[in-house]
Amino acid sequence: MKWVLIIFILLVWVIMNISFAFADGKDLRSQIMIYGGRTFKGMQDPEYISYDLALRDYLVKQINKRYGLTLDPKTYSGFDLLEIEALLRCKKTTEPLDAFLKMFPKRP
């Protein structure tokens, strides 16, 4: 009975630590997922603007992590960054990146 109690306490402790680790609201992916299934009134909608900013930050970090390419989130829209990531997945290692990045309009 003593061992069952010890195992139960350890199990509860592990579960609580895991839940606290994932409860951090600063995770960029969770910030993007809260907009799932929503529709926006337009590009000037404040919710769309906050969604686009969260999407840009997340994608810039993912592209930097996976491909070592540093991009400015203010330069490209969220959808441009999605396309850039898709092209980076498909491009050959011998192809230059500049040719891909020239296809996307840059914002001032």
Phi and psi in radians as a Rosetta constraint file:
Dihedral C 1 N 2 CA 2 C 2 CIRCULARHARMONIC -1.128 0.35
Dihedral N 2 CA 2 C 2 N 3 CIRCULARHARMONIC -0.704 0.35
Dihedral C 2 N 3 CA 3 C 3 CIRCULARHARMONIC -1.208 0.35
Dihedral N 3 CA 3 C 3 N 4 CIRCULARHARMONIC -0.618 0.35
Dihedral C 3 N 4 CA 4 C 4 CIRCULARHARMONIC -1.131 0.35
Dihedral N 4 CA 4 C 4 N 5 CIRCULARHARMONIC -0.732 0.35
Dihedral C 4 N 5 CA 5 C 5 CIRCULARHARMONIC -1.129 0.35
Dihedral N 5 CA 5 C 5 N 6 CIRCULARHARMONIC -0.741 0.35
Dihedral C 5 N 6 CA 6 C 6 CIRCULARHARMONIC -1.119 0.35
Dihedral N 6 CA 6 C 6 N 7 CIRCULARHARMONIC -0.779 0.35
Dihedral C 6 N 7 CA 7 C 7 CIRCULARHARMONIC -1.118 0.35
Dihedral N 7 CA 7 C 7 N 8 CIRCULARHARMONIC -0.706 0.35
Dihedral C 7 N 8 CA 8 C 8 CIRCULARHARMONIC -1.099 0.35
Dihedral N 8 CA 8 C 8 N 9 CIRCULARHARMONIC -0.772 0.35
Dihedral C 8 N 9 CA 9 C 9 CIRCULARHARMONIC -1.116 0.35
Dihedral N 9 CA 9 C 9 N 10 CIRCULARHARMONIC -0.743 0.35
Dihedral C 9 N 10 CA 10 C 10 CIRCULARHARMONIC -1.110 0.35
Dihedral N 10 CA 10 C 10 N 11 CIRCULARHARMONIC -0.706 0.35
Dihedral C 10 N 11 CA 11 C 11 CIRCULARHARMONIC -1.120 0.35
Dihedral N 11 CA 11 C 11 N 12 CIRCULARHARMONIC -0.778 0.35
Dihedral C 11 N 12 CA 12 C 12 CIRCULARHARMONIC -1.097 0.35
Dihedral N 12 CA 12 C 12 N 13 CIRCULARHARMONIC -0.707 0.35
Dihedral C 12 N 13 CA 13 C 13 CIRCULARHARMONIC -1.092 0.35
Dihedral N 13 CA 13 C 13 N 14 CIRCULARHARMONIC -0.770 0.35
Dihedral C 13 N 14 CA 14 C 14 CIRCULARHARMONIC -1.129 0.35
Dihedral N 14 CA 14 C 14 N 15 CIRCULARHARMONIC -0.768 0.35
Dihedral C 14 N 15 CA 15 C 15 CIRCULARHARMONIC -1.114 0.35
Dihedral N 15 CA 15 C 15 N 16 CIRCULARHARMONIC -0.710 0.35
Dihedral C 15 N 16 CA 16 C 16 CIRCULARHARMONIC -1.144 0.35
Dihedral N 16 CA 16 C 16 N 17 CIRCULARHARMONIC -0.707 0.35
Dihedral C 16 N 17 CA 17 C 17 CIRCULARHARMONIC -1.143 0.35
Dihedral N 17 CA 17 C 17 N 18 CIRCULARHARMONIC -0.680 0.35
Dihedral C 17 N 18 CA 18 C 18 CIRCULARHARMONIC -1.162 0.35
Dihedral N 18 CA 18 C 18 N 19 CIRCULARHARMONIC -0.752 0.35
Dihedral C 18 N 19 CA 19 C 19 CIRCULARHARMONIC -1.154 0.35
Dihedral N 19 CA 19 C 19 N 20 CIRCULARHARMONIC -0.642 0.35
Dihedral C 19 N 20 CA 20 C 20 CIRCULARHARMONIC -1.206 0.35
Dihedral N 20 CA 20 C 20 N 21 CIRCULARHARMONIC -0.576 0.35
Dihedral C 20 N 21 CA 21 C 21 CIRCULARHARMONIC -1.174 0.35
Dihedral N 21 CA 21 C 21 N 22 CIRCULARHARMONIC -0.654 0.35
Dihedral C 21 N 22 CA 22 C 22 CIRCULARHARMONIC -1.557 0.35
Dihedral N 22 CA 22 C 22 N 23 CIRCULARHARMONIC -0.120 0.35
Dihedral C 22 N 23 CA 23 C 23 CIRCULARHARMONIC -1.443 0.35
Dihedral N 23 CA 23 C 23 N 24 CIRCULARHARMONIC -0.024 0.35
Dihedral C 23 N 24 CA 24 C 24 CIRCULARHARMONIC -1.156 0.35
Dihedral N 24 CA 24 C 24 N 25 CIRCULARHARMONIC 2.079 0.35
Dihedral C 24 N 25 CA 25 C 25 CIRCULARHARMONIC -1.338 0.35
Dihedral N 25 CA 25 C 25 N 26 CIRCULARHARMONIC 0.015 0.35
Dihedral C 25 N 26 CA 26 C 26 CIRCULARHARMONIC -1.612 0.35
Dihedral N 26 CA 26 C 26 N 27 CIRCULARHARMONIC 0.052 0.35
Dihedral C 26 N 27 CA 27 C 27 CIRCULARHARMONIC -1.191 0.35
Dihedral N 27 CA 27 C 27 N 28 CIRCULARHARMONIC 2.158 0.35
Dihedral C 27 N 28 CA 28 C 28 CIRCULARHARMONIC -1.124 0.35
Dihedral N 28 CA 28 C 28 N 29 CIRCULARHARMONIC -0.636 0.35
Dihedral C 28 N 29 CA 29 C 29 CIRCULARHARMONIC -1.120 0.35
Dihedral N 29 CA 29 C 29 N 30 CIRCULARHARMONIC -0.696 0.35
Dihedral C 29 N 30 CA 30 C 30 CIRCULARHARMONIC -1.200 0.35
Dihedral N 30 CA 30 C 30 N 31 CIRCULARHARMONIC -0.521 0.35
Dihedral C 30 N 31 CA 31 C 31 CIRCULARHARMONIC -1.176 0.35
Dihedral N 31 CA 31 C 31 N 32 CIRCULARHARMONIC -0.546 0.35
Dihedral C 31 N 32 CA 32 C 32 CIRCULARHARMONIC -1.356 0.35
Dihedral N 32 CA 32 C 32 N 33 CIRCULARHARMONIC -0.679 0.35
Dihedral C 32 N 33 CA 33 C 33 CIRCULARHARMONIC -1.177 0.35
Dihedral N 33 CA 33 C 33 N 34 CIRCULARHARMONIC -0.367 0.35
Dihedral C 33 N 34 CA 34 C 34 CIRCULARHARMONIC -1.210 0.35
Dihedral N 34 CA 34 C 34 N 35 CIRCULARHARMONIC -0.276 0.35
Dihedral C 34 N 35 CA 35 C 35 CIRCULARHARMONIC -1.623 0.35
Dihedral N 35 CA 35 C 35 N 36 CIRCULARHARMONIC 0.032 0.35
Dihedral C 35 N 36 CA 36 C 36 CIRCULARHARMONIC -1.051 0.35
Dihedral N 36 CA 36 C 36 N 37 CIRCULARHARMONIC 2.231 0.35
Dihedral C 36 N 37 CA 37 C 37 CIRCULARHARMONIC 1.448 0.35
Dihedral N 37 CA 37 C 37 N 38 CIRCULARHARMONIC -0.011 0.35
Dihedral C 37 N 38 CA 38 C 38 CIRCULARHARMONIC -1.487 0.35
Dihedral N 38 CA 38 C 38 N 39 CIRCULARHARMONIC 2.664 0.35
Dihedral C 38 N 39 CA 39 C 39 CIRCULARHARMONIC -1.984 0.35
Dihedral N 39 CA 39 C 39 N 40 CIRCULARHARMONIC 2.622 0.35
Dihedral C 39 N 40 CA 40 C 40 CIRCULARHARMONIC -2.049 0.35
Dihedral N 40 CA 40 C 40 N 41 CIRCULARHARMONIC 2.650 0.35
Dihedral C 40 N 41 CA 41 C 41 CIRCULARHARMONIC -1.284 0.35
Dihedral N 41 CA 41 C 41 N 42 CIRCULARHARMONIC -0.449 0.35
Dihedral C 41 N 42 CA 42 C 42 CIRCULARHARMONIC 2.992 0.35
Dihedral N 42 CA 42 C 42 N 43 CIRCULARHARMONIC -3.055 0.35
Dihedral C 42 N 43 CA 43 C 43 CIRCULARHARMONIC -1.279 0.35
Dihedral N 43 CA 43 C 43 N 44 CIRCULARHARMONIC -0.260 0.35
Dihedral C 43 N 44 CA 44 C 44 CIRCULARHARMONIC -1.646 0.35
Dihedral N 44 CA 44 C 44 N 45 CIRCULARHARMONIC -0.039 0.35
Dihedral C 44 N 45 CA 45 C 45 CIRCULARHARMONIC -1.102 0.35
Dihedral N 45 CA 45 C 45 N 46 CIRCULARHARMONIC 2.242 0.35
Dihedral C 45 N 46 CA 46 C 46 CIRCULARHARMONIC -1.013 0.35
Dihedral N 46 CA 46 C 46 N 47 CIRCULARHARMONIC -0.608 0.35
Dihedral C 46 N 47 CA 47 C 47 CIRCULARHARMONIC -1.189 0.35
Dihedral N 47 CA 47 C 47 N 48 CIRCULARHARMONIC -0.657 0.35
Dihedral C 47 N 48 CA 48 C 48 CIRCULARHARMONIC -1.140 0.35
Dihedral N 48 CA 48 C 48 N 49 CIRCULARHARMONIC -0.705 0.35
Dihedral C 48 N 49 CA 49 C 49 CIRCULARHARMONIC -1.104 0.35
Dihedral N 49 CA 49 C 49 N 50 CIRCULARHARMONIC -0.750 0.35
Dihedral C 49 N 50 CA 50 C 50 CIRCULARHARMONIC -1.206 0.35
Dihedral N 50 CA 50 C 50 N 51 CIRCULARHARMONIC -0.623 0.35
Dihedral C 50 N 51 CA 51 C 51 CIRCULARHARMONIC -1.093 0.35
Dihedral N 51 CA 51 C 51 N 52 CIRCULARHARMONIC -0.800 0.35
Dihedral C 51 N 52 CA 52 C 52 CIRCULARHARMONIC -1.117 0.35
Dihedral N 52 CA 52 C 52 N 53 CIRCULARHARMONIC -0.684 0.35
Dihedral C 52 N 53 CA 53 C 53 CIRCULARHARMONIC -1.134 0.35
Dihedral N 53 CA 53 C 53 N 54 CIRCULARHARMONIC -0.758 0.35
Dihedral C 53 N 54 CA 54 C 54 CIRCULARHARMONIC -1.128 0.35
Dihedral N 54 CA 54 C 54 N 55 CIRCULARHARMONIC -0.714 0.35
Dihedral C 54 N 55 CA 55 C 55 CIRCULARHARMONIC -1.111 0.35
Dihedral N 55 CA 55 C 55 N 56 CIRCULARHARMONIC -0.762 0.35
Dihedral C 55 N 56 CA 56 C 56 CIRCULARHARMONIC -1.076 0.35
Dihedral N 56 CA 56 C 56 N 57 CIRCULARHARMONIC -0.828 0.35
Dihedral C 56 N 57 CA 57 C 57 CIRCULARHARMONIC -1.048 0.35
Dihedral N 57 CA 57 C 57 N 58 CIRCULARHARMONIC -0.768 0.35
Dihedral C 57 N 58 CA 58 C 58 CIRCULARHARMONIC -1.106 0.35
Dihedral N 58 CA 58 C 58 N 59 CIRCULARHARMONIC -0.819 0.35
Dihedral C 58 N 59 CA 59 C 59 CIRCULARHARMONIC -1.200 0.35
Dihedral N 59 CA 59 C 59 N 60 CIRCULARHARMONIC -0.651 0.35
Dihedral C 59 N 60 CA 60 C 60 CIRCULARHARMONIC -1.085 0.35
Dihedral N 60 CA 60 C 60 N 61 CIRCULARHARMONIC -0.726 0.35
Dihedral C 60 N 61 CA 61 C 61 CIRCULARHARMONIC -1.183 0.35
Dihedral N 61 CA 61 C 61 N 62 CIRCULARHARMONIC -0.690 0.35
Dihedral C 61 N 62 CA 62 C 62 CIRCULARHARMONIC -1.143 0.35
Dihedral N 62 CA 62 C 62 N 63 CIRCULARHARMONIC -0.753 0.35
Dihedral C 62 N 63 CA 63 C 63 CIRCULARHARMONIC -1.140 0.35
Dihedral N 63 CA 63 C 63 N 64 CIRCULARHARMONIC -0.709 0.35
Dihedral C 63 N 64 CA 64 C 64 CIRCULARHARMONIC -1.136 0.35
Dihedral N 64 CA 64 C 64 N 65 CIRCULARHARMONIC -0.712 0.35
Dihedral C 64 N 65 CA 65 C 65 CIRCULARHARMONIC -1.193 0.35
Dihedral N 65 CA 65 C 65 N 66 CIRCULARHARMONIC -0.774 0.35
Dihedral C 65 N 66 CA 66 C 66 CIRCULARHARMONIC -1.421 0.35
Dihedral N 66 CA 66 C 66 N 67 CIRCULARHARMONIC -0.688 0.35
Dihedral C 66 N 67 CA 67 C 67 CIRCULARHARMONIC -2.037 0.35
Dihedral N 67 CA 67 C 67 N 68 CIRCULARHARMONIC -0.109 0.35
Dihedral C 67 N 68 CA 68 C 68 CIRCULARHARMONIC 1.236 0.35
Dihedral N 68 CA 68 C 68 N 69 CIRCULARHARMONIC 0.355 0.35
Dihedral C 68 N 69 CA 69 C 69 CIRCULARHARMONIC -1.795 0.35
Dihedral N 69 CA 69 C 69 N 70 CIRCULARHARMONIC 2.107 0.35
Dihedral C 69 N 70 CA 70 C 70 CIRCULARHARMONIC -1.649 0.35
Dihedral N 70 CA 70 C 70 N 71 CIRCULARHARMONIC 2.062 0.35
Dihedral C 70 N 71 CA 71 C 71 CIRCULARHARMONIC -2.084 0.35
Dihedral N 71 CA 71 C 71 N 72 CIRCULARHARMONIC 2.664 0.35
Dihedral C 71 N 72 CA 72 C 72 CIRCULARHARMONIC -1.581 0.35
Dihedral N 72 CA 72 C 72 N 73 CIRCULARHARMONIC 2.159 0.35
Dihedral C 72 N 73 CA 73 C 73 CIRCULARHARMONIC -1.169 0.35
Dihedral N 73 CA 73 C 73 N 74 CIRCULARHARMONIC -0.295 0.35
Dihedral C 73 N 74 CA 74 C 74 CIRCULARHARMONIC -1.438 0.35
Dihedral N 74 CA 74 C 74 N 75 CIRCULARHARMONIC -0.313 0.35
Dihedral C 74 N 75 CA 75 C 75 CIRCULARHARMONIC -1.402 0.35
Dihedral N 75 CA 75 C 75 N 76 CIRCULARHARMONIC -0.638 0.35
Dihedral C 75 N 76 CA 76 C 76 CIRCULARHARMONIC -2.071 0.35
Dihedral N 76 CA 76 C 76 N 77 CIRCULARHARMONIC 2.648 0.35
Dihedral C 76 N 77 CA 77 C 77 CIRCULARHARMONIC -1.351 0.35
Dihedral N 77 CA 77 C 77 N 78 CIRCULARHARMONIC 2.950 0.35
Dihedral C 77 N 78 CA 78 C 78 CIRCULARHARMONIC -1.080 0.35
Dihedral N 78 CA 78 C 78 N 79 CIRCULARHARMONIC -0.681 0.35
Dihedral C 78 N 79 CA 79 C 79 CIRCULARHARMONIC -1.254 0.35
Dihedral N 79 CA 79 C 79 N 80 CIRCULARHARMONIC -0.585 0.35
Dihedral C 79 N 80 CA 80 C 80 CIRCULARHARMONIC -1.099 0.35
Dihedral N 80 CA 80 C 80 N 81 CIRCULARHARMONIC -0.720 0.35
Dihedral C 80 N 81 CA 81 C 81 CIRCULARHARMONIC -1.166 0.35
Dihedral N 81 CA 81 C 81 N 82 CIRCULARHARMONIC -0.595 0.35
Dihedral C 81 N 82 CA 82 C 82 CIRCULARHARMONIC -1.100 0.35
Dihedral N 82 CA 82 C 82 N 83 CIRCULARHARMONIC -0.737 0.35
Dihedral C 82 N 83 CA 83 C 83 CIRCULARHARMONIC -1.181 0.35
Dihedral N 83 CA 83 C 83 N 84 CIRCULARHARMONIC -0.694 0.35
Dihedral C 83 N 84 CA 84 C 84 CIRCULARHARMONIC -1.083 0.35
Dihedral N 84 CA 84 C 84 N 85 CIRCULARHARMONIC -0.756 0.35
Dihedral C 84 N 85 CA 85 C 85 CIRCULARHARMONIC -1.102 0.35
Dihedral N 85 CA 85 C 85 N 86 CIRCULARHARMONIC -0.712 0.35
Dihedral C 85 N 86 CA 86 C 86 CIRCULARHARMONIC -1.115 0.35
Dihedral N 86 CA 86 C 86 N 87 CIRCULARHARMONIC -0.729 0.35
Dihedral C 86 N 87 CA 87 C 87 CIRCULARHARMONIC -1.180 0.35
Dihedral N 87 CA 87 C 87 N 88 CIRCULARHARMONIC -0.620 0.35
Dihedral C 87 N 88 CA 88 C 88 CIRCULARHARMONIC -1.143 0.35
Dihedral N 88 CA 88 C 88 N 89 CIRCULARHARMONIC -0.565 0.35
Dihedral C 88 N 89 CA 89 C 89 CIRCULARHARMONIC -1.191 0.35
Dihedral N 89 CA 89 C 89 N 90 CIRCULARHARMONIC -0.573 0.35
Dihedral C 89 N 90 CA 90 C 90 CIRCULARHARMONIC -1.636 0.35
Dihedral N 90 CA 90 C 90 N 91 CIRCULARHARMONIC -0.326 0.35
Dihedral C 90 N 91 CA 91 C 91 CIRCULARHARMONIC -1.271 0.35
Dihedral N 91 CA 91 C 91 N 92 CIRCULARHARMONIC 2.658 0.35
Dihedral C 91 N 92 CA 92 C 92 CIRCULARHARMONIC -1.375 0.35
Dihedral N 92 CA 92 C 92 N 93 CIRCULARHARMONIC 2.716 0.35
Dihedral C 92 N 93 CA 93 C 93 CIRCULARHARMONIC -1.193 0.35
Dihedral N 93 CA 93 C 93 N 94 CIRCULARHARMONIC -0.377 0.35
Dihedral C 93 N 94 CA 94 C 94 CIRCULARHARMONIC -1.494 0.35
Dihedral N 94 CA 94 C 94 N 95 CIRCULARHARMONIC -0.213 0.35
Dihedral C 94 N 95 CA 95 C 95 CIRCULARHARMONIC -1.405 0.35
Dihedral N 95 CA 95 C 95 N 96 CIRCULARHARMONIC 2.410 0.35
Dihedral C 95 N 96 CA 96 C 96 CIRCULARHARMONIC -1.293 0.35
Dihedral N 96 CA 96 C 96 N 97 CIRCULARHARMONIC 2.603 0.35
Dihedral C 96 N 97 CA 97 C 97 CIRCULARHARMONIC -1.307 0.35
Dihedral N 97 CA 97 C 97 N 98 CIRCULARHARMONIC -0.514 0.35
Dihedral C 97 N 98 CA 98 C 98 CIRCULARHARMONIC -1.017 0.35
Dihedral N 98 CA 98 C 98 N 99 CIRCULARHARMONIC -0.655 0.35
Dihedral C 98 N 99 CA 99 C 99 CIRCULARHARMONIC -1.109 0.35
Dihedral N 99 CA 99 C 99 N 100 CIRCULARHARMONIC -0.640 0.35
Dihedral C 99 N 100 CA 100 C 100 CIRCULARHARMONIC -1.265 0.35
Dihedral N 100 CA 100 C 100 N 101 CIRCULARHARMONIC -0.745 0.35
Dihedral C 100 N 101 CA 101 C 101 CIRCULARHARMONIC -1.250 0.35
Dihedral N 101 CA 101 C 101 N 102 CIRCULARHARMONIC -0.415 0.35
Dihedral C 101 N 102 CA 102 C 102 CIRCULARHARMONIC -1.216 0.35
Dihedral N 102 CA 102 C 102 N 103 CIRCULARHARMONIC -0.335 0.35
Dihedral C 102 N 103 CA 103 C 103 CIRCULARHARMONIC -1.288 0.35
Dihedral N 103 CA 103 C 103 N 104 CIRCULARHARMONIC -0.291 0.35
Dihedral C 103 N 104 CA 104 C 104 CIRCULARHARMONIC -1.819 0.35
Dihedral N 104 CA 104 C 104 N 105 CIRCULARHARMONIC 2.330 0.35
Dihedral C 104 N 105 CA 105 C 105 CIRCULARHARMONIC -1.197 0.35
Dihedral N 105 CA 105 C 105 N 106 CIRCULARHARMONIC 2.427 0.35
Dihedral C 105 N 106 CA 106 C 106 CIRCULARHARMONIC -1.726 0.35
Dihedral N 106 CA 106 C 106 N 107 CIRCULARHARMONIC 2.484 0.35
Dihedral C 106 N 107 CA 107 C 107 CIRCULARHARMONIC -1.620 0.35
Dihedral N 107 CA 107 C 107 N 108 CIRCULARHARMONIC 2.548 0.35
